[in-house]
Amino acid sequence: MRIRRLIQRGLYYVQTGALLGGLPLALLNFATIFYYNAVANISFLKNIFTDFYLFVILSGTFFVLFFGLLGYTFKRKTKFYSSAIEVDVDSNPYMRHKLTPTSVPMYEAWVELLEKNGIDCEKIKVLLRNSESTKYGGT
């Protein structure tokens, strides 16, 4: 059993390393193609980027700054990130059968509040039972 787990873990690390190593290689491939097909044939850009390594350094710095700013804007300054998280939570198939232990007390309180107002909460109680709620018959 340990050898099988070791093989699985080793393959996972190889896959992760290949993915991490593939990105820089793909970017370098794109930079090479773009430089020799576009920059080298346009005299204005050829005067700015006299050598390929200068183009790679400047464009790499620009891309890191640009995508860092784009990620910061997406996560902190817009509502798109929180909407994406809501969609992920709603589309998670496990949320339909079981809740995380930290959210069980909140759902128990919601059931009490909703039942005081005459709303049927049987589906939520089933979800709470599956989530090991001691209040609604879980283990």
C-alpha positions in Angstrom: 0.0 0.0 0.0 2.8 2.4 0.8 4.5 1.9 -2.6 1.2 2.6 -4.4 0.8 5.8 -2.4 4.4 6.7 -3.1 3.9 6.2 -6.9 0.7 8.3 -6.9 2.3 11.1 -4.9 5.3 11.0 -7.2 3.2 11.2 -10.3 1.3 14.1 -8.7 4.5 16.0 -8.1 5.7 15.3 -11.6 2.4 16.6 -13.0 2.6 19.7 -10.8 6.2 20.4 -11.8 5.5 19.9 -15.5 2.6 22.4 -15.3 4.8 24.9 -13.4 7.7 24.4 -15.8 5.4 24.5 -18.9 4.2 28.1 -18.3 7.6 29.7 -18.6 8.5 27.6 -21.6 5.2 28.6 -23.3 5.8 32.2 -22.5 9.4 32.1 -23.9 8.1 30.3 -27.0 5.5 33.1 -27.5 8.1 35.8 -26.9 10.4 34.2 -29.5 7.8 33.9 -32.1 6.5 37.4 -31.5 10.0 39.0 -31.5 11.2 37.4 -34.7 7.9 37.7 -36.6 6.8 41.2 -35.5 9.4 43.2 -33.6 12.3 42.3 -35.9 10.3 43.4 -39.0 9.0 46.7 -37.7 11.8 49.3 -37.8 10.4 51.4 -34.9 10.2 48.5 -32.6 13.6 47.1 -33.8 15.2 50.4 -32.7 13.7 50.1 -29.2 14.4 46.4 -28.7 17.8 45.9 -30.2 18.3 42.5 -28.7 16.0 39.6 -28.0 17.0 39.4 -24.3 16.2 43.1 -23.8 12.7 42.4 -25.3 12.2 39.4 -23.0 13.3 41.3 -19.9 11.1 44.4 -20.6 8.1 42.5 -21.8 8.4 40.0 -18.9 8.5 42.9 -16.4 5.5 44.5 -18.1 3.4 41.3 -18.1 4.1 40.6 -14.4 3.1 44.2 -13.5 0.1 44.2 -15.8 -1.3 40.8 -14.6 -0.6 41.6 -11.0 -2.6 44.9 -11.3 -5.3 43.0 -13.2 -5.5 40.4 -10.4 -5.6 43.0 -7.7 -8.3 44.9 -9.5 -10.3 41.7 -10.0 -10.1 40.6 -6.4 -10.2 43.8 -4.5 -11.8 46.5 -6.5 -14.6 44.8 -8.4 -17.5 42.6 -7.3 -16.7 40.0 -9.9 -14.5 38.0 -7.4 -17.2 37.7 -4.8 -19.7 36.8 -7.5 -17.4 34.0 -8.7 -17.1 32.7 -5.1 -20.9 32.7 -4.8 -21.2 30.7 -8.0 -18.5 28.3 -6.8 -20.4 27.7 -3.6 -23.7 27.3 -5.3 -22.4 24.9 -7.9 -20.5 22.8 -5.4 -22.3 19.4 -5.4 -21.2 18.6 -1.8 -23.2 21.6 -0.5 -26.4 19.8 -1.5 -25.7 16.9 0.8 -23.6 18.1 3.6 -22.6 21.4 5.2 -19.2 22.4 6.6 -19.1 22.1 10.4 -18.6 25.8 10.9 -21.9 26.7 9.1 -24.1 24.2 11.0 -24.9 26.5 13.9 -25.9 29.3 11.5 -28.3 26.9 9.6 -29.8 25.7 12.9 -30.5 29.3 13.9 -32.1 29.9 10.4 -34.4 26.9 10.9 -35.6 28.2 14.2 -36.3 31.6 12.8 -38.0 30.3 9.7 -40.2 27.9 11.7 -41.3 30.7 14.0 -42.6 32.4 10.9 -44.4 29.3 9.6 -42.0 28.3 6.9 -41.4 24.5 6.3 -37.7 23.7 6.7 -37.7 19.9 6.3 -35.1 19.9 3.5 -32.8 22.0 5.6 -33.3 19.7 8.5 -32.3 16.7 6.3 -29.2 18.7 5.3 -28.4 19.3 8.9 -28.9 15.7 9.8 -26.4 14.7 7.1 -24.0 17.3 8.5 -24.0 15.8 12.0 -26.1 18.4 13.7 -26.8 17.2 17.2 -29.9 19.4 17.3 -31.7 17.7 14.4 -30.9 14.1 14.9 -27.3 13.8 13.5 -24.7 11.7 15.2 
